[in-house]
């Protein structure tokens, strides 16, 4: 699995690699309006500005993450996987945590 995700231009040209994970990237979500995005790998979620600069690192237990979701209004981010569901606000403050495996 690749440890990077790529941002592409509207002309289908690679723009910038989002490289910072120590494990392979397993999920990606883009906020409405394209102002930020998030990538996930084992045990970590990273939030990026639209220009590809990292702005937040979020801890998600040391387990695989299968899904990232950003709220339609861009105010929160959720990750789910073997560690349950974690929800953070757009500033990185944890809002909710639900234990158990989600599928």
C-alpha positions in Angstrom: 0.0 0.0 0.0 1.2 3.5 -0.8 2.1 5.9 2.0 1.0 8.9 0.0 -2.1 10.3 -1.5 -2.0 12.6 -4.5 -3.8 15.9 -5.2 -4.5 16.4 -8.9 -5.2 19.5 -10.9 -8.5 20.0 -12.8 -6.4 19.2 -15.9 -5.7 15.7 -14.5 -2.1 16.5 -13.7 -0.5 15.4 -10.5 -0.2 18.5 -8.3 1.2 17.4 -4.9 1.8 14.3 -2.9 0.4 14.1 0.6 3.2 12.2 2.2 3.4 11.8 5.9 2.0 8.4 7.0 4.2 5.6 8.2 1.8 3.0 6.9 -0.2 2.8 3.7 -3.0 5.3 3.1 -6.3 3.5 3.6 -8.9 6.3 3.2 -9.3 9.8 1.9 -12.0 12.4 2.3 -12.3 15.9 0.8 -14.3 18.6 2.5 -17.1 20.4 0.6 -15.7 23.3 -1.3 -12.3 21.5 -1.5 -10.7 23.7 1.2 -9.2 20.8 3.2 -9.0 17.0 3.1 -8.0 14.1 5.3 -6.1 10.9 4.8 -5.9 7.9 7.1 -3.5 5.1 7.7 -3.1 2.6 10.5 -3.7 4.5 13.8 -3.5 8.0 12.4 -5.6 10.6 10.6 -3.9 13.6 9.0 -5.8 16.7 8.0 -4.3 18.8 5.1 -5.0 22.3 3.7 -6.0 22.4 0.0 -2.5 23.3 -1.0 -1.2 20.1 0.5 0.3 21.3 3.7 -0.5 19.3 6.8 -2.4 21.1 9.5 -3.5 18.4 12.0 -2.5 15.0 13.2 -5.3 13.0 14.9 -4.8 9.8 16.9 -7.0 6.9 16.1 -5.9 4.0 18.3 -3.3 1.7 16.7 -5.7 -0.1 14.3 -6.7 0.0 10.7 -9.0 2.7 9.5 -11.4 1.9 6.7 -13.6 5.0 6.3 -13.2 8.7 6.6 -16.3 11.0 6.3 -16.4 14.8 6.4 -19.7 16.5 7.4 -21.6 18.2 4.5 -20.9 21.6 6.1 -17.2 20.7 6.8 -17.5 21.2 10.5 -16.5 17.6 11.6 -14.6 14.5 10.5 -15.3 10.9 11.4 -13.1 7.9 11.1 -14.2 4.3 11.5 -12.5 0.9 11.5 -11.5 -1.8 13.9 -11.2 0.7 16.7 -14.8 1.9 16.5 -15.8 5.4 15.4 -14.0 8.6 16.3 -15.4 12.1 15.6 -13.4 15.3 15.7 -14.4 18.9 15.0 -12.6 20.7 12.2 -10.1 22.1 14.7 -9.1 18.6 15.8 -10.9 18.5 19.1 -12.5 15.1 19.7 -16.3 15.3 19.8 -17.3 11.6 20.2 -15.9 8.2 20.5 -17.7 4.9 20.0 -15.9 1.7 20.9 -16.1 -1.5 18.9 -15.6 -2.6 15.4 -17.5 -0.9 12.6 -17.9 -2.3 9.1 
